[in-house]
């Protein structure tokens, strides 16, 4: 009688390992195609991103020529719904607009951020009036250092900021609006921006 069991010492038959040269299965081919498609897509995105934004960030880069036009266009749209005359400051050389945004709500708010000629970030906020909640959130612990008139508006110079930081601010109130200019900047720069804002409203 023939015994199917292997003789002692005879190696048991094992499944042969897959050859590296065997034809790819449908499953492997689909996976490989997906990986290639993803890699090509990422390459295209990187090339387009570098071409559009450039490599790295350069604070010395020239602002876009239409940045002032963009602010004016945003201001025109805001003027249709804002409960106050929207400020569009006309500033001299060296001032760079970083962003301009109008937000509807209670209160409505018009915010423009600039880099000053000295490279400082200065923010202009215009609302129907400048209240305590806005002051405490933008210039914590602010105290009045001086009061005077600027372009016909009553203004207060403030100093405040959180621990380790120092911020100056200028608050000017008109008949139907309030303007707050603040940043880690010199008083002269704040006054230059506030004056231009008030002049554009008046």
C-alpha positions in Angstrom: 0.0 0.0 0.0 1.4 3.3 -1.1 1.8 5.9 1.7 1.3 9.6 0.6 3.2 10.9 3.6 6.8 12.0 2.9 9.5 9.7 4.2 11.3 11.0 7.3 14.0 13.4 6.4 12.2 14.3 3.1 11.3 18.0 3.0 7.6 18.8 2.9 6.5 20.5 -0.3 6.1 24.3 0.2 4.4 26.9 -1.9 6.9 28.5 -4.3 7.8 32.1 -3.5 6.5 34.6 -6.0 9.0 35.6 -8.7 10.0 39.2 -8.9 9.6 38.9 -12.7 6.1 37.7 -12.7 3.5 39.8 -14.6 1.8 42.4 -12.3 -1.7 41.6 -11.3 -4.6 43.9 -11.9 -4.6 45.0 -8.3 -0.9 45.9 -8.3 -1.2 47.8 -11.6 -4.1 49.9 -10.2 -2.2 50.7 -7.0 0.9 51.7 -9.0 -1.1 54.0 -11.3 -2.7 55.7 -8.3 0.7 56.3 -6.7 2.0 57.8 -10.0 -1.1 60.0 -10.5 -0.7 61.3 -6.9 3.0 62.0 -7.4 2.4 63.9 -10.7 -0.4 65.9 -9.1 1.8 66.9 -6.2 4.6 67.9 -8.6 2.3 70.1 -10.6 0.9 71.8 -7.4 4.5 72.5 -6.2 5.6 73.9 -9.5 2.5 76.1 -9.8 2.8 77.2 -6.1 6.5 78.2 -6.5 5.7 80.1 -9.7 2.8 81.9 -8.2 4.1 82.7 -4.7 7.8 82.5 -5.2 10.3 80.7 -2.9 10.2 81.7 0.7 8.9 85.0 2.2 10.6 88.3 1.5 9.5 91.3 3.5 11.4 93.5 1.1 9.4 92.3 -1.9 7.6 95.0 -3.8 3.9 95.2 -3.1 1.5 94.5 -5.9 0.9 97.5 -8.1 -2.9 97.1 -7.7 -2.8 96.9 -3.9 -4.2 100.4 -3.5 -6.8 99.7 -6.1 -7.9 96.6 -4.1 -8.3 98.7 -1.0 -10.4 101.3 -2.9 -12.5 98.6 -4.4 -13.1 97.0 -1.0 -13.9 100.4 0.5 -16.5 101.0 -2.3 -18.2 97.8 -1.5 -18.1 98.5 2.2 -19.5 102.0 1.8 -22.8 100.5 0.4 -23.5 98.8 3.8 -21.3 100.5 6.4 -23.1 102.7 9.0 -20.2 105.1 8.8 -18.1 106.9 6.1 -15.4 104.4 5.2 -11.8 105.7 5.5 -9.4 105.2 2.5 -6.1 106.7 3.7 -3.8 108.1 1.0 -0.3 107.5 2.4 3.2 108.4 1.1 5.9 106.2 -0.2 7.0 103.3 2.0 3.5 102.4 3.3 2.4 98.9 2.2 -1.2 97.6 2.4 -1.2 94.1 3.8 -5.0 93.5 4.0 -8.3 95.2 4.0 -11.6 93.7 5.2 -15.1 94.9 6.1 -17.1 92.9 8.6 -20.9 93.4 9.0 -22.4 92.9 12.4 -22.7 94.6 15.7 -20.6 96.6 15.5 -19.7 96.8 11.8 -15.9 97.0 11.4 -13.5 98.2 8.6 -9.9 97.0 9.1 -6.8 97.8 7.1 -3.4 96.5 8.0 -0.2 98.2 6.8 3.5 97.9 7.0 4.9 101.3 7.8 8.0 102.8 6.2 9.9 101.5 9.3 8.7 98.0 8.7 6.2 98.0 11.6 2.8 96.4 11.4 0.1 99.0 12.0 -3.6 98.3 12.1 -6.4 100.8 11.4 -9.9 99.9 12.7 -12.9 102.0 12.0 -16.3 101.3 13.7 -19.3 103.5 14.6 -17.6 104.2 17.9 -14.5 102.8 19.6 -15.8 101.0 22.8 -14.1 99.5 25.8 -14.3 95.9 24.5 -12.4 96.7 21.4 -9.7 98.7 23.3 -9.2 95.9 25.9 -8.8 93.3 23.2 -6.4 95.3 21.0 -4.5 97.3 23.6 -4.8 95.5 26.9 -4.3 97.7 30.0 -4.3 100.9 27.9 -4.0 104.3 29.7 -4.4 107.8 28.2 -1.2 109.7 27.8 -2.3 112.7 25.9 -5.4 114.3 24.3 -5.5 116.6 21.3 -7.3 117.3 18.0 -6.3 115.8 14.7 -8.0 116.8 11.4 -10.9 118.2 13.4 -11.5 115.0 15.4 -11.0 114.6 19.2 -8.1 112.1 19.7 -6.5 110.3 22.6 -3.0 108.8 22.6 -2.9 105.6 24.6 -0.1 103.2 25.8 -0.7 99.6 26.8 0.0 96.0 25.9 0.5 92.7 27.6 3.6 91.7 29.6 6.8 92.1 27.7 5.2 94.0 24.9 4.6 97.7 24.4 1.9 99.1 22.1 0.9 102.7 21.3 -2.6 103.5 20.1 -4.5 106.5 18.8 -8.2 106.8 19.2 -10.1 109.5 17.3 -13.9 110.1 17.4 -16.0 111.8 14.8 -19.7 112.5 14.6 -20.7 109.0 13.2 -17.4 107.0 13.5 -14.5 106.1 15.6 -11.0 105.3 14.4 -8.4 103.2 16.3 -4.8 103.0 15.0 -2.4 100.7 16.9 0.8 98.8 16.6 4.4 98.4 17.8 5.3 101.7 16.1 6.3 105.3 16.8 3.7 107.8 17.7 4.5 109.8 14.5 3.6 106.8 12.3 0.3 106.3 14.1 -0.5 110.0 13.7 0.4 109.9 10.0 -2.0 107.0 9.3 -4.8 108.4 11.5 -4.5 111.8 9.8 -4.7 110.3 6.4 -7.8 108.2 7.5 -9.5 111.3 9.0 -8.7 113.4 5.9 -10.2 110.8 3.6 -13.4 110.7 5.7 -13.7 114.5 6.0 
